[in-house]
Amino acid sequence: MQSVYINHITSIHTDAASDKDPYLSANEPDYKSIITNAALRRRMSRIIKMGVACGLKCINALPSGKVDAIITATGLGCLADTEKFLNTIIENEEQLLNPTPFIQSTFNTIGAQIALLYQIHAYNMTYVHRGLSFESALLDGMMRIREGDENVLVGAMDEITPNSYIIQQRLGLLRDIQAGEGAQFFLLGKEITQSTLAELISVSTFIHAHSTLEITKRIHRFLQSNQLAPEQINWFVTGKNGNKNEDAIYTALENSLFPKAKYITFKDECGEYPTASSFAVWKVAKALGESQNSGQIALIYNHHHSINHSLILIRKRQ
């Protein structure tokens, strides 16, 4: 089967908790140097600027500039634009509505903007599958490479607003959990280049609540399908978020299935959000690219509120 390589990565994520916000806000760059059209930049909401800037930086690393597909993912989409449109409906009593916030609140806005700015007339898809949005986009990207595409841009982004934070708190989704946000993009290719960081081996997803035994069996089958044993996993990366009930499965797997692996977490850095696993892939790819030990294998296991589960295998380039 055609190998899939992570040839470049970009990320916009938090550096530290803000004094004014109870959640982790992304540390945004100066967009003027990335999105040079001032009029276009002013019309963009915060998440659109984050996603577009992150995607453009990733494409700029491609010498040929040829992108065969743009695949994006988001769990909750453009929340600020959605809130703005709904507030306008209430304030204007459903009359004389400005359509711009509605147009920009659609989930595929970021992928479409990247394509328009670079005149990329290619496959363009957006996945909105709750906690498996990024994994769905990653699987699609891998299939595109294995079907003949040379370079595929895959990205994920989610934002948090004061209103969405309050709603999640009231629903009980953030008990002992710090919410976050961010945008990550990956340039996947079928050939190794000088900038190649790692090889993306396999991705698997499953849903619903499962016992530790059931998840252990799924991980065993996943590793066996890739001709690997638990002892060969060097890094076990988990989505621990501070909630004891949600973290229990991670701890159980560390103790029983991967006692010799190095344990790594990521949500303590980026916070909890539907596409937080994209930050895990960014973190692992960056670490593997900097590692001097070839052939190291990392397994990322994440679940979103114990409902959406994903397994991602990444190997240091040979």
Secondary structure, 3 states (H helix, E strand, C coil): CCCEEEEEEEEECCCCCCCCCCCCCCCCCCHHHCCCCHHHHHHCCHHHHHHHHHHHHHHHCCCCCCCCEEEEECCCCCHHHHHHHHHHHHHCCCCCCCCHHHHHCCCCHHHHHHHHHHCCCCEEEEECCHHHHHHHHHHHHHHHHHCCCCEEEEEEEECCCHHHHHHHHHCCCCCCCCECCEEEEEEEECCCCCCCCEEEEEEEEEECCCCHHHHHHHHHHHHHHCCCCHHHCCEEEECCCCCHHHHHHHHHHHHHCCCCCEEEECHHHHCECCCCHHHHHHHHHHHHHHCCCCCCEEEEEEEECCCEEEEEEEEECC
